[in-house]
Amino acid sequence: MHPKTPKPLTIVATIKAKVNHIEQVKSELLQLTKASQSDEGCIQYDLHQDNANLDNFIVYEVWENNEFLQHHVQSPHFQNYIKVTEGMVDEFIITEMTVIS
C-alpha cells in the first residue's frame, strides 16, 4: 500500500479595506502578490478585486503544503504587508481548504 500523497493546501484570503485606504491596500496587496508568487512551495497566488465593491479583495493561493504556507506567513514581505496596512483594513479572513475533486 502506497502512502497517500498530501494534497496541496488552498487558501482564500478575504480582505476588506477601509474606504479611505482602498488604493493603498491595493498597492500593498499587488506588491505582496508579486513577491509571494516567487515563494518556495507556491503553486498559485492570485489577487482579485470585487467589481462592484472596490474595497473587497480576494487572494486565492495554492501551496504545496502547510509548511510552505507557514514560511510565507513568516516571510519579510508578508510581515511587511501586515505592518504597513495596520489600521487600513476592516476585515482580513483566512480560509484554509483542500481540493476534494
C-alpha positions in Angstrom: 0.0 0.0 0.0 1.4 3.4 -1.0 1.2 6.3 1.5 -1.2 9.0 0.4 0.4 11.9 -1.3 -0.7 15.1 0.6 -2.9 17.4 -1.5 -1.9 21.0 -1.9 -3.4 23.5 0.6 -5.7 26.1 -0.8 -6.1 29.5 0.9 -8.7 32.1 0.3 -7.9 35.4 2.0 -10.7 37.9 2.1 -9.6 41.5 2.7 -11.9 44.4 3.2 -10.1 47.7 3.0 -11.4 50.8 4.8 -13.0 53.0 2.2 -10.4 55.8 2.6 -7.5 53.3 2.2 -8.6 51.2 -0.9 -5.8 52.3 -3.2 -3.1 52.0 -0.5 -4.2 48.5 0.4 -4.5 47.5 -3.3 -0.9 48.8 -3.9 0.4 46.8 -0.9 -1.5 43.7 -2.0 -0.1 44.0 -5.5 3.5 44.1 -4.0 2.7 41.2 -1.7 1.3 39.1 -4.6 4.4 39.7 -6.8 6.8 38.7 -4.0 4.7 35.7 -2.9 4.4 34.2 -6.3 8.2 33.5 -6.0 7.9 31.9 -2.6 9.1 28.3 -2.4 6.2 25.9 -2.5 3.8 28.5 -4.0 1.8 26.9 -6.8 -0.7 29.7 -7.4 -1.1 33.2 -5.8 -3.7 35.5 -7.5 -5.2 38.8 -6.3 -8.8 39.7 -7.2 -10.8 42.9 -6.7 -14.6 42.9 -6.4 -16.0 44.7 -9.5 -19.0 46.1 -7.5 -17.3 46.8 -4.2 -13.8 48.1 -4.8 -12.9 47.8 -1.1 -13.2 43.9 -1.3 -10.2 41.8 -2.3 -9.7 38.1 -2.5 -6.3 36.4 -2.6 -6.5 32.9 -4.0 -3.4 30.8 -3.0 -2.4 27.2 -3.5 0.6 25.9 -1.6 2.4 22.6 -1.8 1.8 22.0 1.9 1.2 23.8 5.2 5.0 24.1 5.9 5.5 26.3 2.8 2.4 28.4 3.8 3.9 28.9 7.3 7.2 30.0 5.7 5.2 32.5 3.6 3.4 33.9 6.7 6.7 34.5 8.4 8.4 36.0 5.2 9.6 39.6 5.3 7.2 40.6 2.5 4.1 39.2 4.3 5.1 40.7 7.6 5.7 44.0 5.9 2.2 43.9 4.4 0.7 43.3 7.8 2.7 46.2 9.4 2.2 48.7 6.6 -1.6 48.1 6.3 -2.3 48.2 10.0 -5.4 50.3 10.6 -6.3 50.3 6.9 -8.2 47.0 6.8 -11.7 46.4 8.3 -11.6 42.6 7.7 -8.9 40.0 7.0 -10.3 36.5 6.9 -8.2 33.4 6.0 -10.0 30.2 4.9 -7.9 27.0 4.5 -9.3 24.4 2.2 -8.3 21.2 0.5 -9.4 20.3 -3.0 -11.7 17.3 -3.0 -12.4 16.7 -6.6 
